[in-house]
Amino acid sequence: MPEPQEPQGAIAGTGAGGAMDLAASEATTLAPGGPGGPTAPARSLWSDAWHDLRRNPVFIVSGLIILFLVFISLWPSAIASGDPLDCDLANAQKSSSPGHPFGFDGQGCDVYTRTVYGARASVTVGVCATLGVAFLGSVLGGLAGFFGGAWDAVLSRITDIFFAIPVVLGGLVLLSVVTSSTVWPVIGFMVLLGWPQISRIARGSVITAKQNDYVQAARALGASNTRMLLRHIAPNAVAPVIVVATIALGTYIALEATLSYLGVGLKPPTVSWGIDISAASAYVRNAPHMLLWPAGALAVTVLAFIMLGDAVRDALDPKLR
């Protein structure tokens, strides 16, 4: 005698802990991915963030501005054929004219050419300072958060000391004795006083990440500290650091212009927006165009990086979804 056949269906749990039969069509409908469709692959944090960024108009606009700034920083002669150091006192303070849309400064230099070439120094300082601050702060803060104990206590007291130093005042004191006209003393100063903020962010992010179950499981399986840091903790703790560093990049560009305006940042013959703004401040009543264009370029650049940082923060913060 043949055994009774069970109906072709699926078993689903009930809220009371029992089970109920589902028809095949119902089971297909409740399957992930829809009826007859494959299960959609799970996206990582980074792919999900990129998916959101591509649809964010703030990211698109700021990204295009930054790409343009990077382009003119690398190849300024592509849109400015003149020499920023080629000046003629006979043209001093003249307004715009054919071939010179931004006019001339107090030394007879073409303001348009100097504005274009000034992007190189500002972008170089901002990018290099941000990379240095992010690397140093992430390493020190990550190690302090992971190991804790005396290392964490000592680093916390050191960061408190650096937080107590006013940035502008520190720049006036430290950079006033530097005679080099390159960008590296300014970059080194920003890294020296900027790493504590990133260090605090990295420390808190690592402390949160190392308490997760997958880190504890890796530790129980005998994973080394290096492997846990590089493979399990760092990829899941780096997002806040990226957000803060992206927003801080615009701040470092503004800080370079401030220090150059005060006379302790970049020095001639380096072409910088801060130097041009400082030189134009004495002629602002008679020739406002000397101040308008470099100050406007600086404002747009800082705003673009801040907008980019806000867009990245919105994409990487799961609480804002």
Disulfide bonds with the S-S distance in Angstrom:
Cys87-Cys109 1.62
